[in-house]
Amino acid sequence: MEFHEAQRFTPEDDQKVALVDIDETICFYSGERRYDLSEPNHDNIAKINKLYDEGWKIIYWTARGSVSGKDYRNHTLTQLNSWGCKFHGLMCGDQKPHFDLVIDDKAKRIEEI
């Protein structure tokens, strides 16, 4: 087996990268869980915007559409922009699979930031 060095989003020590979930992280639902009914949490958005202002590369990472196969990218971009989110990229749908738990040595909940 041949091994290779893992590729980063940015060169080593150049810029830290944060992958940020959207639903239940920077927006929430008071009723039916439909993307068009999501309500922004401006306190949490401010936390992520602060990371952006500190030089982090912010990539929003959402499973929206990964199960249904629907393309929610334009809707999600419109929401992020209307909520005042600062970011460098969006990974949407099948770029993030649906899951119930993330176990990672670098994971944090929004409350920990």
Beta strands, then each sheet from edge to edge (+ up, - down):
strand 1: 17-20
strand 2: 27-28
strand 3: 39-40
strand 4: 57-62
strand 5: 89-92
sheet 1: 1+ 4+ 5+
sheet 2: 2+ 3-
end
